[in-house]
């Protein structure tokens, strides 16, 4: 059996779109017909070589998607053939199988426990979650990373109370989900911070009450006009160390907290003034928004079904798998918020 996939052969070079030989399933693995795959900044970091030395080349990419299970391997118990599933890099219950190896022109192509830039994909059981019938596949794909990271950063890492202030630094796909989470949590004001004003319409639609552009003046002064005592919470979703520093500076003394969810380039470091911590501020890390799939995905489904989470903002821009390189370029340039690879589009 063969599948078409986007393959990272060498960092700094375009992905190669070609056919791979699908291996037999190991115990704990499932074969999924991918309907949609999200495209995340993590794939940009991988493809451009910004995550340090890559010891697994050539390899497949993609860590959020949705599709239908075509086949299950031995010992799989949580899902069955024909199930609609979302696919996420965040580990859930079930067998944890680190990865698989595809065949390609007599060579091996590595894949982790999840890789979604392909029409068919071998996935570890614990990266699958059943997708309710009323959730469309395009929205389900976003549930794999953007939604749990953004919403979870608010619900699980920040845990604001209604009426507390929150700013999101970076209004891309994950940032918009964090903005939506802040609005759902009852935060006020909810502030979107971005240097690209074209993102502000989507930010307001997600729930932002104010939008701040750092290029229009001193960022901290602009935020202080809205929250003179400082922010209760800041969510950093840019991956830029200098913005991480600003996020911590922007929160209030004694009780303010900044949550970092952006991924910096390999080798970059964060320089902090220790007096920020002497003032009682907190800096919190985040691993997928602290999302626990079996606990949190049902909540995210409910919010989407109830109309409180608008994923149409992120699912409108779709690319064929053959255009995976253009999707990466458009995401990197800020032209789009969250590209989706639609496997049903012609190759």
N, C-alpha and C positions, 0 to 999 in steps of 0.2 A: 504494500500500500504506500502511495506517495502523497505528499502534501506540498503546497506552495507556501514558502515562508520568506520572511525578511531576515537576512543573516548578517551579523556583524563579523566581518572577516578580519578587519584591521581597524583599530581606532584612528579617527581622523579621516577615514575614507567613507564614501557612501555605502549604505547597506546594499547587499546583493539580493535580488529577488530571484529565487530559484526553487527547484523541487528537491525535497528531502525524502529519504526512505524512513517510514515510520516503524520503529522497533516494536517487537512484541511487548505487551504490558507485563510489568513486574507486579507482584503482590502489592496492593495498596495504591495502584495507579488506575486512572481512567482515561479513556480517549474521548475528547470533546470536539465536536464540530463548532468552531468559533463563529459566532454571528457578528460580534463587535469586539474590538479591543480599544481601550483607551491608550492615549499617548501621553506620557508624563515627562516632566523635566528630568527624572532619573534616567530615562533612555537617552536624553541629550547628553547628560554627563557621561554615560557609558560610551556612546557612539563617538563623542569628541575626545575621549581619553581623559576626562576630568575627574575620574575616580581612582587615579593611580594606575599602577601596572595591572593589566588584565591577563590573568593566568589561564583563562578558559577559552581563548580564541581558537577557532571560530565558534560563535555561539548565537543562540536565538535570544530575542528580546521580548519585553512586554510583561507587565505584572498586574494588569486589571482587564477583565473581559467578561463576556457572557456567551453562553451557547447551550448546546444540547449534548447530553452524554450518548455516545454511540456504542460504547463497549466498556465493561468494567473488568479489572483484573482480579485475580484471586484475593480473597480475604477482604474485599471492599464491602462495607455493610451500611454506610450512611446514605449512599445514592445508588440509583439503578439506571439501566439503559432507558433512554427516553426522557429522563429528568431534565428540566430546564434549570440551569445553574448559573450563578455568578462565580467569578474566579478572582481570587484576591491573594496577594502576597502575604497577607496577615494570616497566621496559622490559626486554624480552628480545630475542632475535634476530628478524630480519624487518624489513619496511618500517615506518617510523615516520611515520604520517600524523597531524598534529596534532589534527584534529578534523573535525566535520561540522556541517551546519546542517539542522535539521528545519523543516518548515512547520507553522504553527499560526494558524488564523484570519486568513490573509493576512499574518501576521508571521513573523519568523524566530526560531527557538529554537536557541541554540548548544549544542554538546556538545564535550567534549574528545576525546582519543584513546580514552577509555573513559568510558562512562556507563551505569550498570546499573539505575537505577530505572525500568525500562520492560520491557514484554513482549518487544519486539524492539529490538535495539540495533545500530547501526553502530559497529564497533570496529576500531582499528588492528591490523594483523597482529601487531605486536611486543608487544601486550598479551594475546596468547592463548598458552596452553600446553595441549597435549593432556592430557586427564584419563584416567587408567587406568580400565578398565571396572569394577574392583573398588572404586573410590572413588565414593561417592554424591555427588550434586550438592550437597546441603546442606553436606557437608564440603568439597567442592571450592571452594565460594564463599568459605569462610573461609581457604582457601589464598591468596586474592588479596591480603589485607592483614594480618589478625590473625596468622596463622601465620608468614609470612615476617618480619614486623616483630618479633614477640615471640621466636620461636626464633632468628632471625638476630641479634638484639641480644645474645644469649648466645653463640651459636656463632661469629659473625663479628666482633662488636665487643668483647665482653668476653673471650672465649676462655679461660674458667676451666679449671684443672686439677682432676681428681677430688680431693675433700676440701677444696677451697676454699669459703669462705662466700660467699653471695650473697643479697641482699634485693631484692625487687621492690616498689617504691612504687606502689601502685595495682593492685588485683586485678580490673580489668575484663577485656574480651576480649583485648586485646593483653597486658596484665599476666599473665593466666592462661597464655598461650602462653609468656611468658618464664619463668614458674614451671616449666612443663613442661620447657622447655629446660634450666633449671638442674638439675632432677632427672635428666634424661637425661644431662647432662654429668657427673653424679656429685658435684655440689656438696653440701656439708653444713656448717652447716645451710642450708636453703632457707627464707627468711623472707618471708611475705606481709605487707605493710603497707597497711592501709586503715582508713578511719573508719567503714565500713559492715560490721558484723560478720556480716551476712547473706551476705557474699561468702566468708567463711572456709571454709564447707563445700566450696565449689567449689575454693577454693585448696588445701585439703588433698587433695582428689581429684586435682588437677593435679600434686601432688608436694611441696607445702609441708610442712616439718617443724614450723614454728612460725608463729603468726599474732600480729601486733602491731597494736593499735588506738591511734593517737596521742591519741585523746580520753580514754584511760584513764591518762594520765601523760606525763611528758616522753619524747618519742620517742627521743632519743639515749640517755637513761639506760636505757630498755627494751632498746634494741639492744645497748648495752654489757654488759648482764647476760648476753646470749646470746653475744656476741663481744667480750670485754674488750679485745682489741687493735685492735678496729675490723673492719669488713667487708673482705673482699678485693674484692668487687664490689657495686655498687648499680645497679639498673636503675630509672630514673624513668619512669613511664608514666601520670602524672596531667596533665601539661601546665601545672602550677601552679609559677611561679617559686620560691615559698617552699619547695616540696617539692624542687625541683631543688637548692636550696641545702642542704637537710637531707641529701640523698643524698650530696653531696660531703663534708659534715661527718662523715658516718657511716663513710666508708671509712678504712682504716688508713693511717698515714703511710708514706712511702717507696715503697709498691707498690700502694696501693689505687686503684681507678678507678671513677668513676661514669659511666654511659652514659645519655644523655638521649634518650628516644624520644617523649615527650609533646609535643603541640603547644599552645603558649601562645596566648592571645588577641593579636591584632594590637595593637602599641603597648606591650605589657608588656615589662619588662626584668628581667634577672637581675642581682642585686647580690651580689658575691662578695668574701670576705675574701682578699686575695692571699697571706696567710700559709698558707692551705690548700695553695697551690701550692709555697710555700717548703718545706712539709713533704714534698714529693715526691709529692703526690696528682695524679691525672689526671682530667680531665673530657673525655669523648669524645662526639662527636655520632654520629648514626645516620641513614642514609637508607634506610628500608625494611629495617632490620636488616642492611644490607650484602648483602642477598640478590641473587644472580645467578641468574635463573630456570633457565637450562640446567644450571647446576652444582648448585643447591640444591633445586629442586623435587623431583627424583627422591629425594633423601634424605628430604625431608618426607613424600613418598608412602610410602616404605619404613617410616618410623617409625609412620605411621598404620596401615599394613597389618599391621605386627607387633604392634599393640596397645600401643605405647609412648607414643602420643599420643592422648589421649581428647578428641575434638572433640564428643562428645555433650554435654559440659558447656556448649558454646556454641551448639549448633544446635537446642535444644529450643523456644525461643520464636520463633514464626513469625507473621507478619502478612500479610494481603492487601496488594497494592499500594495499594488504596484507603485503607488504614490507615497509610500511610507517615508521616503527621504524628504519629499516636499512637506509632509506633515511635520516632521522634525524641524525643518527650516522655518516653517510658519510659526510654530510654537516658540522657537528660540527668538525670533524677531519680534514677538508680541502681536503678530498679525491675528492670531486666533487665541481663544481662551483655553480650549481643551479639545484637540483633534480626536476624532474617532475613526478607526479603520473599520470600514463596512465591508465585510467579506462577500456581501452580495453584489457589490459593484463590480463591473467588468474589469478584468485584469488587462 
